[in-house]
Amino acid sequence: MSQHIADYQPAPELLRDRIILVTGAGDGIGRCAAKAFAAHGATVILLGRTTRKLESLYDEIEDNHWPQAAIYPMNLEGASQKDYEDLAETLGREFGHLNGLLHNAATLGTLTPLEHYNVQEWYRVLQVNLNARFLLTRACLRLLKTAGDASVVFTSADVGRHARAYWGAYAVSNFGNEAVTQLLADECEVNTGIRVNSVDPGAVLTQMRRAAYPAEDPRTLPQPEVVLPTYLYLMGPDSRGVSGQAFDVQPK
């Protein structure tokens, strides 16, 4: 059963002195979440494939005099196991630990019947949406354990909990993320200080949403900021002890 956070009011310095890595930080939900984490006191590591977008967000954080962010450009589609291990080594050297990891970067793929789904596209979507998240989490677990109080959040989707026709690799990859959420939460339940949860943002005005529903009137959709109470709750200390849960930003 999914959970829903209603009317959560985060404290202004909820995330003070926390180190949080956000993937897909250049656009949409990832960008909004990274800004919100910084505004609530976190040092945010901005990971994405487009340096220009990350630099723009970095400047915005600087202009607001929030804790200085860090930029780590990475293309998840082509990254190797060593690339993730190098990232973790760099973060360990620069920060010593991680209090949070938000898996938000994702790709839609195509809305196609399985019979006609392009095999290379299938591999690509699973690489970005599932394999990359596994590799990054695996590489960062030591840093998360070192923090003593850490949160891993997987951005998911409704089709990752109840599949629908034509959603192909996107649905399958999100089902995989739900499984990783549950098994990692179970593995981290005792003596790690790590909690692991997934979040379905629902229908939100993003580039991915426009690609999936090109005929939809964008004026009917909420802005990405609608996700922030749930993401802040899960990243902050108020969610200690909450793990292995599936959250919905918008009530079903």
C-alpha positions, 0 to 999 in steps of 0.5 A, spaced: 500 500 500 502 506 498 503 512 503 501 519 502 504 525 506 499 531 507 500 538 509 508 536 511 511 543 513 519 542 513 523 546 518 527 552 515 534 548 516 531 541 516 537 539 512 542 543 515 549 540 514 547 534 510 550 532 504 545 530 498 547 527 491 541 528 486 541 525 479 538 528 473 539 535 477 539 539 471 531 539 469 524 538 472 523 534 478 531 533 480 532 541 479 526 543 484 528 538 489 536 540 489 534 547 490 529 545 495 534 541 499 539 547 498 534 552 501 533 547 507 541 547 508 544 541 505 550 541 501 547 538 494 551 534 489 548 536 482 549 530 477 547 530 470 549 529 463 548 537 461 554 541 464 550 548 462 544 546 466 548 544 472 552 550 472 545 554 471 543 551 477 549 552 481 549 559 480 542 560 482 544 556 489 550 561 489 545 567 488 541 565 494 547 564 499 545 557 500 550 552 502 555 551 496 553 546 491 558 541 487 557 539 480 559 532 477 557 531 470 555 524 468 552 521 462 548 515 465 547 511 459 555 510 458 557 510 465 561 504 467 562 500 474 569 504 474 565 511 473 561 510 479 566 507 483 571 513 481 565 518 483 564 515 490 571 515 491 571 523 489 565 524 494 569 520 500 575 525 499 571 531 498 565 530 503 567 524 507 560 521 507 553 522 504 546 523 508 542 523 502 541 520 495 535 522 490 535 517 484 531 522 479 534 521 472 530 517 467 529 516 460 522 515 457 523 510 451 518 509 447 510 507 448 510 501 443 507 494 444 512 489 446 512 485 440 515 492 436 519 494 442 526 496 439 531 491 443 537 497 443 532 502 446 530 497 451 537 496 453 538 503 453 532 505 458 534 499 463 541 502 463 539 509 465 533 507 469 535 501 473 542 499 472 545 506 473 541 506 479 543 500 482 551 501 480 550 508 483 547 506 490 552 500 490 558 505 489 555 510 495 553 505 500 559 505 504 558 513 504 551 512 506 553 508 512 558 512 514 553 518 515 549 514 520 543 517 518 542 517 511 536 516 506 535 513 499 529 515 495 528 512 488 523 516 483 518 511 481 512 512 477 505 509 477 506 504 471 512 501 476 507 499 480 501 497 476 503 496 468 499 498 463 500 497 455 505 500 451 509 503 457 514 497 455 521 498 458 519 504 462 514 500 466 519 494 467 525 499 469 520 502 474 518 495 477 525 494 478 526 500 482 520 498 486 524 491 487 531 494 489 527 499 494 524 493 498 530 489 498 535 494 499 531 497 505 530 490 508 538 489 507 539 496 511 534 495 516 539 493 522 545 497 524 546 501 518 542 508 519 540 508 512 532 508 510 530 507 503 523 509 499 520 510 493 516 516 490 511 516 485 510 524 483 504 523 479 502 527 473 507 533 473 509 538 468 516 536 466 519 534 459 518 527 460 510 528 461 510 532 455 513 527 451 509 521 454 502 525 453 503 530 447 496 532 446 495 533 454 493 541 456 499 543 460 495 548 464 492 542 467 498 539 470 501 542 477 508 544 477 514 540 479 514 543 486 508 539 488 513 534 490 517 538 495 514 536 501 514 529 500 521 529 498 523 533 504 520 529 509 524 523 506 530 526 506 530 529 513 530 526 520 523 527 520 522 520 516 527 516 521 525 509 521 520 510 515 523 505 510 521 500 504 515 504 503 512 506 496 509 514 497 505 517 492 505 525 492 498 526 489 493 522 493 490 516 488 
